[in-house]
Amino acid sequence: MTERWLGGLLTNFQTVKKQIRKLKDLEAGSETGGDFENYTKKEQLLMGRLRDKLARNLTGIKNMGRLPGLMFVIDSKKERIAVSEGNKLGIPIIAIVDTNADPDLISVPIAGNDDAIRSVELIAGRLRTRLSRHDARRRSARKSRRARPAPTAPTAGWSRRAEVATTSADVSGAPVAGGPSRKPLRPGSRRVAKATRWLRPKRLSAKRGSRRLSRPGVEPSAPARDG
């Protein structure tokens, strides 16, 4: 922004967005074949004045759809309202700090003469070059990330139990649907016995000196006595 900083430009950004939308509508209507041709000359003159006023203050942020992630201020003492709003919203500020400014209010102060045109051109040009390089790197990384093929997701519900619990056709050598191809399993082999171990009922054994758990329908045997 090269004109006056509007109060509440950042802290009241929702209202500023409405003004930006109005500016875009006025610019679209003032073009050849726009809606301005349906109005009288006096109305066209009033809307043209309003368009010029909004464009003078909002042209620099016309394409900004959200709050900025960084601010660069030339004269931090003159633009104290902008610095105050940035600190209030927690936005990092890079500013050229002269001897009459307070560097404690700036996130990244740059000592320099903010009144000399050559000094401002040098610092702003270096900063613009750095930001453009960083933006180009981010765009190239985003393009390479999009061009990279997406990894194939594993089959839903695939687990060790689904791999082990095979049917008779799978045991005879047919591969499991959706699973990896394996060697044919022979019935009675150690692989089948080890894989189906979890299907067998667990044997419950009693502690020493207590009665053994009996199966339903079978009476427990009396413990043997010595002598």
C-alpha positions as CSV (number, residue, x, y, z in Angstrom):
1,M,0.0,0.0,0.0
2,T,1.4,3.4,-1.0
3,E,-1.5,5.6,0.2
4,R,-2.8,6.2,3.7
5,W,-3.2,3.2,5.9
6,L,-6.9,2.7,6.7
7,G,-7.7,2.2,10.4
8,G,-8.9,-1.3,11.1
9,L,-7.5,-2.6,7.8
10,L,-6.4,-5.8,9.5
11,T,-8.4,-5.9,12.7
12,N,-11.6,-5.3,10.8
13,F,-10.7,-7.2,7.7
14,Q,-14.3,-8.6,7.1
15,T,-15.6,-5.1,6.4
16,V,-12.6,-4.4,4.2
17,K,-13.4,-7.5,2.2
18,K,-16.9,-6.1,1.4
19,Q,-15.3,-2.9,0.1
20,I,-12.9,-4.9,-2.0
21,R,-15.9,-6.8,-3.5
22,K,-17.6,-3.5,-4.2
23,L,-14.5,-2.2,-6.0
24,K,-14.3,-5.3,-8.2
25,D,-18.0,-4.9,-9.1
26,L,-17.5,-1.2,-10.0
27,E,-14.5,-2.0,-12.1
28,A,-16.4,-4.8,-14.0
29,G,-19.3,-2.4,-14.6
30,S,-17.2,0.4,-15.9
31,E,-15.7,-1.7,-18.6
32,T,-17.0,-1.6,-22.2
33,G,-20.4,-3.4,-22.3
34,G,-20.7,-3.3,-18.5
35,D,-23.7,-2.4,-16.4
36,F,-22.8,1.3,-16.2
37,E,-24.3,1.9,-19.7
38,N,-27.8,1.2,-18.2
39,Y,-27.5,4.2,-15.8
40,T,-27.8,7.9,-16.4
41,K,-24.7,10.1,-16.8
42,K,-25.0,11.5,-13.3
43,E,-25.1,8.1,-11.8
44,Q,-22.2,6.9,-13.9
45,L,-20.2,9.9,-12.6
46,L,-21.0,9.2,-9.0
47,M,-20.1,5.5,-9.4
48,G,-16.9,6.4,-11.2
49,R,-15.8,8.7,-8.3
50,L,-16.5,6.0,-5.8
51,R,-14.5,3.5,-7.9
52,D,-11.5,5.9,-8.0
53,K,-11.7,6.5,-4.2
54,L,-11.7,2.7,-3.4
55,A,-9.0,2.0,-6.0
56,R,-6.7,4.6,-4.4
57,N,-6.9,2.9,-1.0
58,L,-7.5,-0.8,-1.8
59,T,-5.7,-1.5,-5.1
60,G,-2.7,-3.0,-3.3
61,I,-4.8,-5.5,-1.4
62,K,-7.4,-6.2,-4.0
63,N,-6.2,-9.8,-4.5
64,M,-5.6,-10.5,-0.8
65,G,-8.4,-12.9,0.3
66,R,-7.1,-13.4,3.9
67,L,-4.9,-11.9,6.5
68,P,-1.2,-11.7,5.5
69,G,1.4,-13.9,7.0
70,L,4.0,-11.2,6.9
71,M,4.2,-7.4,6.8
72,F,6.9,-5.2,5.4
73,V,6.8,-1.6,6.6
74,I,9.0,1.2,5.3
75,D,8.6,3.8,8.0
76,S,7.6,2.2,11.3
77,K,7.1,5.5,13.1
78,K,4.8,7.0,10.5
79,E,2.9,3.8,10.0
80,R,2.4,3.2,13.7
81,I,-1.2,2.1,13.2
82,A,-0.2,-0.7,10.9
83,V,2.5,-1.8,13.3
84,S,0.0,-1.8,16.2
85,E,-2.5,-3.9,14.2
86,G,0.1,-6.4,13.2
87,N,1.3,-6.8,16.7
88,K,-2.2,-7.2,18.0
89,L,-2.9,-10.0,15.5
90,G,0.5,-11.7,16.0
91,I,1.7,-11.0,12.4
92,P,5.5,-10.9,12.0
93,I,6.7,-7.5,10.9
94,I,9.8,-6.6,8.9
95,A,10.6,-2.9,8.9
96,I,13.3,-0.4,8.1
97,V,14.1,1.1,11.5
98,D,15.6,4.6,11.6
99,T,17.1,6.3,14.6
100,N,13.8,7.8,15.5
101,A,11.8,4.5,15.6
102,D,11.4,1.9,18.3
103,P,12.9,-1.5,17.3
104,D,11.2,-3.3,20.1
105,L,7.9,-3.2,18.2
106,I,9.3,-4.9,15.1
107,S,9.9,-8.6,14.8
108,V,12.8,-8.3,12.3
109,P,14.2,-4.7,12.4
110,I,16.5,-3.6,9.6
111,A,18.7,-0.6,10.4
112,G,18.6,1.9,7.6
113,N,17.5,5.2,6.4
114,D,13.8,5.1,5.6
115,D,13.8,8.6,4.1
116,A,16.3,7.9,1.3
117,I,14.9,6.5,-2.0
118,R,18.0,4.5,-2.9
119,S,18.1,2.8,0.5
120,V,14.5,1.8,0.3
121,E,14.9,0.5,-3.2
122,L,17.9,-1.6,-2.2
123,I,16.3,-3.2,0.8
124,A,12.9,-3.7,-0.9
125,G,14.6,-5.2,-4.0
126,R,16.6,-7.7,-2.0
127,L,13.6,-8.7,0.0
128,R,11.4,-9.1,-3.1
129,T,14.1,-11.3,-4.7
130,R,14.3,-13.6,-1.7
131,L,10.5,-13.9,-1.5
132,S,10.2,-14.7,-5.2
133,R,12.8,-17.4,-5.0
134,H,11.1,-19.0,-2.0
135,D,7.7,-18.8,-3.7
136,A,9.2,-20.5,-6.8
137,R,10.7,-23.3,-4.7
138,R,7.4,-23.9,-3.0
139,R,5.6,-24.1,-6.3
140,S,8.1,-26.5,-7.8
141,A,7.9,-28.7,-4.7
142,R,4.1,-28.7,-4.9
143,K,4.2,-29.7,-8.6
144,S,6.6,-32.5,-7.9
145,R,4.4,-33.7,-5.0
146,R,1.4,-33.8,-7.3
147,A,3.2,-35.6,-10.1
148,R,4.4,-38.3,-7.7
149,P,2.2,-41.5,-8.0
150,A,0.1,-42.1,-4.9
151,P,1.0,-45.2,-2.9
152,T,-1.3,-48.2,-3.2
153,A,-3.4,-48.6,-0.1
154,P,-3.5,-52.0,1.5
155,T,-6.6,-54.1,1.2
156,A,-9.3,-53.0,3.7
157,G,-9.6,-55.4,6.6
158,W,-6.4,-57.3,5.7
159,S,-4.9,-58.8,8.8
160,R,-3.1,-61.8,10.1
161,R,-6.3,-63.5,10.9
162,A,-7.7,-62.9,7.4
163,E,-4.4,-64.3,6.0
164,V,-4.5,-67.4,8.2
165,A,-8.2,-68.2,8.1
166,T,-8.1,-69.8,4.7
167,T,-10.8,-72.0,3.2
168,S,-10.3,-75.6,2.0
169,A,-9.7,-74.2,-1.5
170,D,-7.0,-71.8,-0.2
171,V,-5.3,-74.6,1.7
172,S,-5.2,-76.7,-1.5
173,G,-3.2,-74.0,-3.3
174,A,-5.5,-71.3,-4.4
175,P,-4.4,-67.7,-3.5
176,V,-6.5,-65.7,-1.1
177,A,-8.5,-63.0,-2.8
178,G,-6.9,-59.7,-2.3
179,G,-3.9,-61.2,-0.4
180,P,-0.3,-62.0,-1.4
181,S,0.5,-65.1,-3.5
182,R,1.9,-67.8,-1.3
183,K,3.1,-71.4,-1.7
184,P,0.4,-74.0,-1.5
185,L,-0.3,-75.3,2.0
186,R,-0.5,-79.0,2.6
187,P,-3.1,-80.2,5.1
188,G,-1.4,-81.5,8.2
189,S,1.8,-79.6,7.6
190,R,3.6,-77.5,10.3
191,R,2.7,-74.3,8.7
192,V,-1.0,-75.1,8.8
193,A,-0.8,-76.2,12.4
194,K,1.1,-73.1,13.4
195,A,-1.2,-70.8,11.5
196,T,-4.4,-72.3,12.9
197,R,-3.1,-72.5,16.5
198,W,-5.4,-69.6,17.5
199,L,-8.5,-71.6,16.4
200,R,-7.9,-74.3,18.9
201,P,-9.6,-74.1,22.3
202,K,-7.3,-73.3,25.1
203,R,-6.7,-76.0,27.8
204,L,-7.6,-74.8,31.2
205,S,-5.4,-76.4,33.9
206,A,-6.0,-75.9,37.7
207,K,-3.3,-74.9,40.1
208,R,-1.4,-77.5,42.2
209,G,-3.3,-78.8,45.2
210,S,-6.7,-77.9,43.8
211,R,-9.3,-79.9,41.8
212,R,-8.8,-80.1,38.1
213,L,-11.5,-78.5,36.0
214,S,-13.8,-81.1,34.5
215,R,-15.6,-81.1,31.2
216,P,-19.4,-80.8,31.3
217,G,-21.0,-84.2,31.9
218,V,-17.9,-85.8,33.4
219,E,-17.5,-86.1,37.1
220,P,-14.1,-84.9,38.5
221,S,-11.8,-87.7,39.8
222,A,-11.0,-87.7,43.5
223,P,-7.4,-86.8,44.3
224,A,-5.2,-89.8,45.2
225,R,-4.0,-90.0,48.8
226,D,-0.7,-91.4,50.0
227,G,-0.7,-94.4,52.3
